[in-house]
Structures are given as structure tokens and as C-alpha cells.
């Protein structure tokens, strides 16, 4: 889908970003108001106002013929749709990669990289161990649940 974006001024002087997506389901152009906030080190940051809820958003998405923010559209981040066990494994992999490893779970834990503070390395190692323990707890919980299901099926027969 292609979008035509242009900035226009409202009567009160505020900026309005008009987006005209072209594609099936789009009949009328829909404008998105822009608001600005000051940045800590000077300058200003533009925000789009969701036409539905009027919240500030960096992105609005064309959903069912309307432009909506992530919350109004009911969109979730990809990691929110992944099971807990996979999230724990991904977090461990990220730590191992940050330390210079390949991220593979069967490899030994990477050594401290040069120029990394020991305090940082030990904190990451401790976090990795916590995630690993949580992974094993979740895995054990899943095994217990499966075992209970198998026993329940066996009792029915």
C-alpha cells in the first residue's frame, strides 16, 4: 500500500499531517494531528495524535479503513505473542550474544569480553542464571501439566 503524506496547517496554526493511503477500502483522506514536545537537549519531537483516542503515538497504522495507534488497533509486539519458555530462551540468547558468544544454549557461557567492567559481566551472568532457572521451572511446570493430562486420559479408559 502506498501513502501520500503532506503537512497542512489548521486554522489555529497547528500542524496536521494528512495521509491518503491508496488501496482497497480507502475512500477519503484522513488527517492525523501532530503535537510537539520539547527534548531534553534542545529541539522538539513530533508526535502523531491517534484519531481514535487522541493519545500521542510515533506510528499510526491503516487498520480497517482508519488510521489507529497500536493500542486502538489491538496490535501486540511480536515478543508478546511468544510463549513464556521461548521468551526466556530469547533473553538468555541475547545475553550470550552481548558477551560475544554465538547465542547457542549448548555452548559454555562466554568469557568476559575485553573492556567490559567485571561488575557488568557478573550482573549479566547472574541475570542469565536467573533466566535459566526460570526456564527450568517453566519447563517442569509444563511437564507436570502434560503428565497430569496423560494420567487423566489413562483413567478415562
Buried (B, 14 or more C-beta within 10 A) or exposed (E): EEEEEEEEEEEEEEEBBEBBBEEEEBEEEBBBBBBEEEEEEEEEEEBBBBBBEEEBBEEBBBBEEBBBBBEBBEEEEEEEEEEEBEBBBEBBBBBBEBBEBEBEEEEEBBEBEEEEEEEEBEEBBEEBEEBBEBBEEBEEEEEEEEEEEEEEEEEEE
